[in-house]
Amino acid sequence: MNTRDTDTTIDETAAAELVRLRDSIDNIDAAVIHMLAERFKCTQQVGYLKAQHHLPAADPNREARQIARLRQLAESAKLDPAFAEKLLNFIIAEVIRHHETIAAGEE
């Protein structure tokens, strides 16, 4: 066996591992999207309830509790809490936008 055969075997092994890992990443991405879709279905119901009862779209106290909770979950999961907070802030902003749209009768 020459060096080139060994290199090809390593490359094939690495390529197969890369495909396996990427397949796992793709599955996780799909699960994240489905979970976000479910989350937004729930927050949409919250938006309709808030609109019915003339409640504000944003709830800063709830948002602060959720951020603290998610930061703690991120730490225990060995995920950067600052990243988790940024992600949650992005989601919260989108939820508030949906709630405002619902309250305006546009949805």
C-alpha positions as CSV (number, residue, x, y, z in Angstrom):
1,M,0.0,0.0,0.0
2,N,1.5,3.4,-1.0
3,T,1.0,6.7,0.8
4,R,-1.6,7.8,-1.8
5,D,-3.9,4.8,-1.0
6,T,-3.7,5.7,2.7
7,D,-4.5,9.3,2.0
8,T,-7.5,8.3,-0.1
9,T,-8.8,6.0,2.7
10,I,-8.5,8.8,5.2
11,D,-10.2,11.2,2.8
12,E,-13.0,8.8,2.2
13,T,-13.4,8.2,6.0
14,A,-13.4,11.9,6.7
15,A,-15.9,12.5,3.9
16,A,-18.2,9.8,5.2
17,E,-18.0,11.3,8.7
18,L,-18.7,14.8,7.3
19,V,-21.8,13.5,5.5
20,R,-23.0,11.8,8.8
21,L,-22.4,14.9,10.8
22,R,-24.1,17.1,8.2
23,D,-27.1,14.8,8.1
24,S,-27.4,15.1,11.9
25,I,-27.2,18.9,11.5
26,D,-29.9,18.9,8.9
27,N,-32.2,16.8,11.1
28,I,-31.6,19.2,14.0
29,D,-32.3,22.2,11.8
30,A,-35.6,20.6,10.7
31,A,-36.5,20.0,14.3
32,V,-35.7,23.6,15.3
33,I,-37.9,24.9,12.4
34,H,-40.8,22.6,13.5
35,M,-40.4,23.7,17.1
36,L,-40.4,27.4,16.2
37,A,-43.5,26.8,14.1
38,E,-45.2,25.3,17.1
39,R,-44.0,28.1,19.3
40,F,-45.4,30.7,16.9
41,K,-48.8,28.9,16.7
42,C,-49.0,29.3,20.5
43,T,-47.9,32.9,20.5
44,Q,-50.4,33.6,17.8
45,Q,-53.2,32.4,20.1
46,V,-51.7,34.6,22.8
47,G,-51.9,37.5,20.4
48,Y,-55.6,36.9,19.7
49,L,-56.3,36.6,23.4
50,K,-54.4,39.9,24.1
51,A,-56.3,41.6,21.3
52,Q,-59.6,40.4,22.6
53,H,-58.9,41.8,26.0
54,H,-57.1,45.0,24.8
55,L,-53.8,43.9,26.4
56,P,-50.5,45.3,25.1
57,A,-48.5,43.3,22.6
58,A,-45.4,43.5,24.7
59,D,-45.0,42.2,28.2
60,P,-41.6,43.5,29.5
61,N,-41.8,41.6,32.8
62,R,-42.6,38.3,31.0
63,E,-39.8,39.0,28.5
64,A,-37.3,39.6,31.3
65,R,-38.2,36.4,33.1
66,Q,-37.9,34.4,29.8
67,I,-34.5,35.9,29.0
68,A,-33.2,35.0,32.5
69,R,-34.7,31.5,32.2
70,L,-33.2,30.9,28.8
71,R,-29.8,32.2,29.8
72,Q,-29.9,29.8,32.7
73,L,-30.9,26.9,30.4
74,A,-28.2,27.9,28.0
75,E,-25.6,27.8,30.7
76,S,-26.6,24.3,31.8
77,A,-26.6,23.2,28.2
78,K,-23.1,24.6,27.7
79,L,-24.4,27.1,25.1
80,D,-23.3,30.8,25.2
81,P,-26.0,32.6,27.3
82,A,-25.4,35.8,25.3
83,F,-26.2,33.9,22.1
84,A,-29.4,32.4,23.6
85,E,-30.5,35.9,24.7
86,K,-29.9,37.3,21.2
87,L,-31.9,34.5,19.7
88,L,-34.8,35.0,22.2
89,N,-34.8,38.7,21.7
90,F,-35.1,38.1,17.9
91,I,-38.0,35.7,18.5
92,I,-39.7,38.1,21.0
93,A,-39.5,41.0,18.5
94,E,-41.2,38.8,15.9
95,V,-43.9,37.7,18.3
96,I,-44.6,41.4,19.3
97,R,-44.8,42.3,15.6
98,H,-47.3,39.5,15.1
99,H,-49.3,40.6,18.2
100,E,-49.4,44.2,16.9
101,T,-50.6,43.0,13.5
102,I,-53.4,40.9,15.2
103,A,-54.4,43.8,17.4
104,A,-54.6,46.1,14.4
105,G,-57.0,43.6,12.8
106,E,-54.7,42.9,10.0
107,E,-54.5,39.1,10.6
